[in-house]
Amino acid sequence: MVEQTYMSKVSEVSEASEESEEFYIPDAEKLVTEDDTPVDYLIVKQQRLLVSSLYSSWRDRTFIAAANVGIYYTDRQPPIVPDVFLSLNAQIPENWWEKQNRVYMVWRFGKPPEVAVEIVSNKEGKELEDKLRIYELMRVSYYLVYDPIQQLGDKRLRIFELRGMRYFETTETWLEQVQLGVTLWEGEFEGRQDSWLRWCDRDGILLPTGDERAETAEQRAETAEQRAETAEQRAETAEQRAELLARRLREMGVDPDNLS
């Protein structure tokens, strides 16, 4: 999607690089770390859903989840820009405003991301051709192609797992190597009722977004308040019954305070 413009810009930098037999590390000041290619509403919302739910749910894990961030995977090649990627045991540098820290360089992190997600919005992205081969070459463990309006065929979700040197398509939605699952979910996100790609646990329970967590906490607080009110009402009812019983006993000439 976005990387078509992105890659053309970076190719100019690659062509201008000096030839060398040694391993080439790009000059960070020449890297293209952003462009102004527009992205449609569907893709932007889907990206936010996937990224935000990981950060709101995986509080105890170290990882990078990002959308539309360039991945430099080899020397003298332009980056690939997945719609979303997940890299475990990796952290964004503290000084992320520095040019070299605003993209994902495989040689800096020592590994590629474990998961790459492409969201299909047209037939021009080559998600099942060029991009698949690049992620396969990069050794990305799982490559997900989400095709919500079925531009590439009758499947809305394709999952590719790296086995040995090649990708194999699988129907398994539990990504064992990252201990994370995926599912298609019908529901509302950011005011939009639709079908969404979501992360889930092994039992199919969704990883909630921050808003969903807040809503759940609010519902629990309301439930606790209702239970407290119910308990108070029951106590008042029990007290009223005790008073009524005491009054009847007095009418019968029995002292309710001295029944022993």
Summary of the structure (lengths in Angstrom):
residues: 260
radius of gyration: 28.4
end to end distance: 85.8
largest distance: 112.0
contacts: 685
relative contact order: 0.11
helix: 37%
strand: 22%
